[in-house]
Amino acid sequence: MNGRESADGFFGRFAVAAVAAYPVLWVLGGAGAFWILLAIPAVVYLLQNRIPAVAWLSISVALCLLLSWPIGIVQFGFQAGRSFSLLANVAVWLVVAALLSVAYRSAALDRMRESVAIVCAVQGALIFVSSQVFPARLPIPIFGHSEQLGAGFAAFGRNTLYQPGWLGEITFRSAGIMAQPTWSGAIAAIGIAASVPLIAQRGRRVLGLLGVLGSFVAIDLALSRSVSVCLVLALVVGLVVHLRNRSPLAFFTAVTLGSIGITIVLITKWAALVEFVFDLNAQRAGSLDARGAIYSRTLELIAVLPIPILGYGIKPQESDLVASVATHSTLLGLLFRGGVLALAAFLLLCGYILWAAYKARNGYAFGIMVFVLGWSVLEDLDPGHLVPLGLVIAWVSILRKREVLPGAAPETEARSRPLGGPRSRLRSTPARRSAQPVRDRRPVRGATRHGFGRRGAW
């Protein structure tokens, strides 16, 4: 193993261990700094290694946010909390870039699913215990935080594992270990995708079951409509893509019957559906109105920029809004904070991974990306949660050409240079070739020696 391979493996293993240790960091009160702490080795890794195209897209988002920072300071003034939030967001995209890059060179990230399953299992256990001891509270997190670093960071210093809420009547909600209930439900949805494949693996079955159980507990008490809509959409689309790979005839039949059924329901039950939506919004008063006010104000401020190539960097807080400007939508938020360039880079990144999943016939990765994109429309991809890891899990699954849904084709070995990856500098010597195991040379459907493309190639 040379130095380059060692560095790739070290950073990959470090990232996997850091995610698994996230609950410990939350108990100590430092979960708000998770992405910033992980960004330090990520930046070192990026500076020392060649970066593939897909990782450059994530880096572009981070650069646009940083370059937009001075514009926001001039427009809204300097605020320590908002600036800290900006740096945390930059850290998210740099870490994602490093993880997408290391996935080409090391198999260490194959265990990222296990780390996410651990996070969701621990989160579910803490929520369950808190519900049993309520109204008493567990004495965690141990250390609180000042509002000087921003309300988002300070939220990680409060115990909101089980608290009264409102959804048409007094009920209970849980923010888990993600500071906000919606964030807790979102990582739990990713946790289901990460945990289900583990159930079929010997030695990881118990972890997979605990991850699924903990995820369902968090989703149930998150009471988040955004999470529910995105999760159902991702499951349906992922299963449809998987069915297409298994049997084109069954896929065509399912799509046809499903389209007919949906059309009939929309025609016959349209009034009831509209009434249901308004009743659902009334259960949490002001939800649609609050989003509309935020979106409207965000667009007004974007219009102030003559040419919004870059944005404002920071998100100001206004007294008449229930949340900061440019929240509740990653797409609108990136346009506001990083301009057209940041939004375009993000859409290209998601489109790149979606296209790769489609070409690889990977319904598992496709479903995860549908969830991430749906979440990006309704909520924020930010340092308040671990949802950005969904991009990494999907990408690793594509590179390894694993279809992890039931009945899928067996796994095949990852190639040395998948789609968009840097060329390896290692040369195959006779001794190296003799030490390699015999590979299965049967063609992989839809794959080429570079990752994807002409069917029937190696």
C-alpha positions in Angstrom: 0.0 0.0 0.0 1.5 3.3 -1.0 1.1 6.7 0.6 -1.8 7.8 -1.6 -3.8 4.6 -0.9 -3.1 5.0 2.8 -4.3 8.6 2.8 -7.5 7.7 1.0 -8.2 4.8 3.4 -7.4 6.9 6.4 -9.8 9.7 5.5 -12.5 7.3 4.5 -12.3 5.4 7.8 -12.1 8.6 9.8 -15.3 10.0 8.2 -17.1 6.7 8.8 -16.0 6.7 12.5 -16.9 10.4 12.9 -20.5 9.8 11.7 -20.8 6.8 14.0 -19.6 9.0 16.9 -22.1 11.8 16.1 -24.4 10.7 19.0 -21.5 11.1 21.4 -20.8 14.5 20.1 -24.4 15.5 20.6 -24.5 14.2 24.2 -21.5 16.4 24.9 -23.3 19.4 23.2 -20.9 19.7 20.3 -23.1 18.3 17.4 -23.5 21.8 16.0 -19.8 21.8 15.1 -19.8 18.3 13.5 -19.5 19.5 9.9 -16.9 22.1 10.7 -14.7 19.5 12.6 -15.0 17.1 9.7 -14.2 19.8 7.2 -10.6 20.2 8.6 -9.3 16.8 7.4 -11.6 17.1 4.3 -9.9 20.3 3.2 -6.4 18.7 3.8 -7.5 15.7 1.7 -8.8 17.8 -1.1 -5.6 19.9 -1.2 -3.4 16.8 -1.5 -5.3 14.7 -4.0 -6.7 15.0 -7.5 -10.4 15.9 -7.5 -12.9 14.2 -9.8 -15.5 16.2 -11.7 -18.4 15.3 -9.4 -16.6 16.6 -6.4 -15.7 19.9 -8.2 -19.5 20.6 -8.4 -19.8 20.4 -4.6 -16.7 22.6 -4.2 -18.2 25.1 -6.6 -21.2 25.5 -4.2 -18.8 26.2 -1.3 -16.8 28.7 -3.3 -19.9 30.6 -4.4 -21.1 30.9 -0.8 -17.7 32.2 0.3 -17.4 34.7 -2.5 -20.9 36.0 -1.8 -20.1 36.6 1.9 -18.8 40.2 1.4 -22.0 41.2 -0.5 -24.1 40.0 2.5 -22.0 41.9 5.0 -22.3 45.1 3.0 -26.1 44.6 2.6 -27.0 43.4 6.1 -24.0 44.2 8.3 -21.7 41.7 10.1 -23.4 39.2 12.4 -21.2 36.6 14.2 -24.0 34.0 14.3 -24.9 34.4 10.6 -21.3 34.3 9.6 -20.7 31.1 11.6 -23.7 29.6 10.0 -22.3 30.4 6.6 -18.9 28.7 7.4 -20.8 25.7 8.6 -22.7 25.5 5.3 -19.4 25.8 3.4 -18.0 23.0 5.5 -20.9 20.7 4.5 -20.1 21.1 0.8 -16.4 20.7 1.3 -16.9 17.5 3.3 -19.3 16.1 0.6 -16.8 16.9 -2.1 -14.0 15.1 -0.2 -16.3 12.0 0.4 -17.4 11.9 -3.2 -13.7 12.0 -4.2 -12.4 9.4 -1.8 -15.2 7.0 -2.9 -13.3 6.5 -6.1 -10.1 5.3 -4.4 -11.1 3.5 -1.2 -13.7 1.0 -0.1 -13.7 2.5 3.4 -16.9 4.4 2.7 -18.8 1.2 2.1 -19.4 1.2 5.8 -21.0 4.6 5.8 -24.4 2.9 5.9 -23.5 1.2 9.1 -22.6 4.5 10.7 -25.9 6.1 9.7 -27.7 3.1 11.0 -25.9 3.5 14.4 -26.9 7.2 14.5 -30.6 6.4 13.8 -30.6 3.4 16.3 -29.2 5.6 19.1 -31.5 8.5 18.2 -34.6 6.2 18.3 -33.4 4.7 21.7 -33.0 8.2 23.2 -36.4 9.3 22.0 -38.0 6.2 23.4 -36.4 6.5 26.8 -37.3 10.2 26.9 -40.9 9.4 26.2 -41.0 6.9 29.1 -39.5 9.3 31.7 -41.5 12.4 30.6 -42.1 14.9 32.1 -38.6 14.4 33.5 -35.8 15.0 31.1 -32.5 13.2 30.5 -29.6 15.3 31.6 -28.2 15.7 28.1 -26.7 17.5 26.2 -24.2 18.0 28.9 -23.1 21.5 27.8 -25.3 24.2 26.4 -24.5 27.0 24.0 -24.8 30.8 23.8 -27.0 32.4 21.2 -24.0 34.4 20.1 -23.1 31.6 17.6 -26.5 31.6 16.1 -29.9 30.1 17.1 -29.2 27.0 14.9 -26.0 26.1 16.8 -27.5 26.9 20.2 -30.4 24.5 19.4 -27.9 21.6 19.7 -27.4 22.5 23.3 -31.1 21.9 24.3 -32.9 18.7 25.1 -35.8 18.4 22.7 -36.0 14.6 22.6 -39.6 14.6 23.7 -41.7 17.8 24.1 -45.3 19.0 23.7 -46.2 20.2 20.2 -49.3 21.0 18.2 -50.9 19.3 15.2 -54.6 20.0 15.4 -54.4 19.3 19.1 -51.8 19.1 21.8 -49.4 16.3 21.0 -45.8 15.4 21.4 -42.9 15.9 19.0 -39.2 15.0 19.0 -36.3 16.7 17.5 -34.1 13.7 18.3 -30.4 14.6 18.1 -30.8 16.9 15.1 -32.0 20.1 16.9 -35.3 20.3 14.9 -38.1 17.7 14.5 -38.1 17.9 10.7 -34.4 17.3 10.6 -34.7 14.3 12.9 -37.3 12.8 10.6 -35.2 13.5 7.5 -32.0 11.7 8.7 -34.3 8.9 9.9 -35.6 8.5 6.3 -32.0 8.2 5.1 -31.5 5.8 8.0 -34.1 3.5 6.6 -32.3 3.4 3.2 -29.0 2.8 5.0 -30.3 0.1 7.4 -32.5 -2.1 5.2 -29.6 -3.5 3.2 -27.8 -4.4 6.4 -30.6 -6.8 7.4 -29.6 -9.1 4.6 -25.9 -9.2 5.7 -24.6 -11.7 8.2 -23.2 -10.0 11.3 -25.0 -6.7 10.6 -28.6 -8.0 10.8 -29.2 -6.8 14.3 -27.8 -3.3 13.5 -30.0 -3.1 10.5 -33.1 -4.0 12.5 -32.3 -1.5 15.2 -31.6 1.2 12.6 -35.0 0.7 10.9 -36.8 0.6 14.3 -35.1 3.7 15.5 -35.8 5.5 12.2 -39.5 4.7 12.4 -39.7 6.0 16.0 -38.0 9.3 14.9 -40.3 9.7 11.8 -43.4 9.0 13.8 -42.6 11.7 16.4 -41.2 14.2 14.0 -44.7 14.9 12.7 -43.1 16.3 9.5 -45.2 16.5 6.4 -42.1 17.3 4.3 -40.4 14.1 5.4 -43.5 12.0 4.8 -44.1 13.3 1.3 -40.4 12.9 0.3 -40.1 9.4 1.8 -43.2 8.1 0.1 -42.1 9.6 -3.2 -38.6 8.2 -2.9 -40.0 4.7 -2.1 -42.4 4.7 -5.0 -39.9 6.0 -7.6 -37.1 3.7 -6.3 -39.2 0.6 -6.4 -40.5 1.5 -9.9 -36.9 1.9 -11.2 -36.0 -1.4 -9.5 -39.0 -3.0 -11.1 -37.9 -1.7 -14.5 -34.5 -3.3 -14.1 -36.1 -6.7 -13.1 -38.8 -6.9 -15.7 -39.7 -4.3 -18.4 -43.1 -5.9 -18.8 -43.9 -5.7 -15.1 -42.6 -2.1 -15.1 -44.8 -1.1 -18.0 -47.8 -2.8 -16.4 -47.2 -1.1 -13.0 -46.7 2.4 -14.6 -49.8 2.0 -16.7 -52.1 0.8 -13.9 -50.7 3.4 -11.5 -51.2 6.2 -14.0 -54.8 5.1 -14.6 -55.5 4.8 -10.9 -54.0 8.2 -10.0 -56.0 9.8 -12.8 -59.3 8.3 -11.6 -58.6 9.4 -8.0 -57.8 13.0 -9.1 -60.9 13.2 -11.2 -63.3 11.7 -8.7 -61.8 12.9 -5.4 -60.3 16.3 -6.3 -62.6 18.2 -3.9 -61.8 15.8 -1.1 -58.1 16.1 -1.7 -58.2 19.9 -1.7 -60.2 19.9 1.6 -57.7 17.4 3.1 -54.8 19.7 2.2 -56.4 22.7 3.8 -57.3 20.7 6.9 -53.8 19.4 7.2 -52.4 23.0 6.9 -54.9 24.2 9.5 -53.6 21.6 12.0 -50.3 23.6 12.1 -51.6 27.1 11.6 -49.6 29.4 9.3 -47.5 26.7 7.7 -48.2 27.5 4.1 -48.7 31.2 4.9 -45.3 31.3 6.7 -43.5 29.6 3.8 -45.2 32.0 1.3 -44.0 35.0 3.3 -40.5 33.7 3.5 -40.4 32.9 -0.2 -41.8 36.2 -1.2 -39.4 38.2 0.9 -36.5 36.1 -0.4 -37.4 36.8 -4.1 -37.7 40.5 -3.3 -34.2 40.6 -2.0 -32.9 38.5 -4.9 -34.5 41.1 -7.3 -32.4 43.8 -5.7 -29.2 42.2 -7.2 -28.8 43.5 -10.7 -27.3 40.2 -12.0 -27.5 37.5 -9.3 -24.4 35.6 -10.4 -23.5 35.5 -6.7 -25.8 36.0 -3.7 -25.6 37.4 -0.2 -23.8 34.6 1.5 -25.6 35.0 4.8 -29.3 34.7 5.6 -30.8 37.7 7.6 -33.4 37.3 10.2 -36.5 39.7 10.0 -38.9 40.2 12.8 -42.1 39.6 10.8 -40.9 36.2 9.5 -41.1 33.0 11.6 -37.7 31.9 10.2 -34.7 33.4 8.4 -35.0 34.7 4.9 -34.1 32.0 2.3 -35.1 29.0 4.5 -37.4 26.1 3.8 -36.0 25.5 0.4 -32.5 24.5 -0.6 -33.0 25.7 -4.2 -34.2 29.1 -3.2 -31.7 29.3 -0.4 -28.7 28.6 -2.7 -30.0 31.2 -5.2 -30.2 33.7 -2.4 -26.9 32.8 -0.7 -24.7 31.8 -3.6 -26.4 33.1 -6.7 -27.1 31.4 -10.0 -23.7 29.8 -10.0 -24.3 28.0 -6.7 -27.8 26.8 -7.7 -26.5 25.6 -11.1 -23.7 23.7 -9.4 -26.0 22.0 -7.0 -28.5 21.0 -9.7 -25.7 19.6 -11.9 -24.4 17.6 -8.9 -27.8 16.0 -8.2 -28.5 15.5 -11.9 -25.1 13.9 -12.4 -25.7 11.4 -9.6 -29.3 10.7 -10.8 -28.1 10.1 -14.4 -25.3 7.8 -13.1 -27.9 5.8 -11.0 -30.2 5.5 -14.0 -27.3 4.3 -16.3 -26.2 1.8 -13.6 -29.8 0.6 -13.2 -29.5 1.3 -9.5 -33.0 1.9 -8.1 -31.6 2.1 -4.5 -29.4 5.1 -5.3 -32.1 6.6 -7.5 -34.6 6.5 -4.7 -32.2 8.2 -2.3 -31.6 10.9 -4.8 -35.3 11.5 -5.2 -35.6 12.0 -1.5 -32.7 14.4 -1.4 -34.1 16.4 -4.3 -37.6 16.4 -2.8 -36.1 17.6 0.5 -34.2 20.3 -1.3 -37.4 21.7 -2.7 -39.2 21.8 0.7 -36.4 22.2 3.2 -32.7 23.1 3.6 -29.6 21.0 3.1 -27.5 22.5 5.8 -25.3 21.7 8.9 -28.3 21.1 11.1 -28.6 17.4 10.1 -26.8 14.6 8.3 -29.1 14.4 5.2 -26.2 15.5 2.9 -24.7 12.0 3.6 -27.5 10.7 1.4 -25.6 12.0 -1.6 -22.5 10.1 -0.5 -24.4 6.8 0.2 -26.0 7.0 -3.2 -22.7 7.7 -5.0 -20.9 4.9 -3.2 -23.7 2.5 -4.2 -23.3 3.5 -7.9 -19.5 3.2 -7.9 -19.7 -0.3 -6.4 -22.5 -1.2 -8.8 -24.6 -2.6 -6.0 -28.4 -3.0 -6.4 -29.3 -3.7 -2.8 -33.0 -4.1 -3.2 -34.4 -7.7 -2.9 -33.9 -9.9 -5.9 -31.2 -7.7 -7.5 -28.2 -9.0 -9.5 -25.1 -10.0 -7.4 -22.5 -7.4 -6.6 -19.7 -6.8 -9.0 -16.3 -5.4 -8.3 -15.7 -1.6 -8.5 -13.6 -0.6 -11.5 -10.4 1.4 -11.2 -11.8 4.4 -13.0 -15.6 4.8 -12.8 -17.5 7.6 -14.5 -15.7 10.9 -14.1 -13.0 9.5 -11.8 -9.3 10.4 -12.0 -6.9 8.0 -13.7 -5.0 5.8 -11.3 -1.2 6.4 -11.3 -0.6 2.8 -10.2 0.8 0.5 -12.9 0.0 -3.2 -12.8 3.2 -5.2 -12.4 3.6 -9.0 -12.8 3.8 -9.4 -9.1 0.8 -7.2 -8.6 -1.2 -9.1 -11.2 -0.3 -12.5 -9.7 -1.5 -11.3 -6.2 -4.9 -10.2 -7.5 -7.8 -12.6 -7.1 -9.4 -14.1 -10.2 -12.2 -11.8 -11.3 -15.5 -12.7 -12.8 -15.2 -11.7 -16.4 -18.9 -12.0 -17.3 -20.3 -8.8 -18.8 -22.2 -6.4 -16.5 -25.4 -5.1 -18.0 -25.1 -1.5 -18.8 -21.5 -1.2 -17.7 -18.2 -0.5 -19.4 -14.7 -0.6 -18.2 -15.1 3.1 -17.3 -18.3 2.7 -15.4 -21.3 3.1 -17.7 -22.3 3.1 -21.3 -22.6 0.5 -24.1 -24.4 -2.6 -23.0 -22.6 -5.9 -22.9 -19.1 -4.3 -22.5 -16.9 -5.3 -19.7 
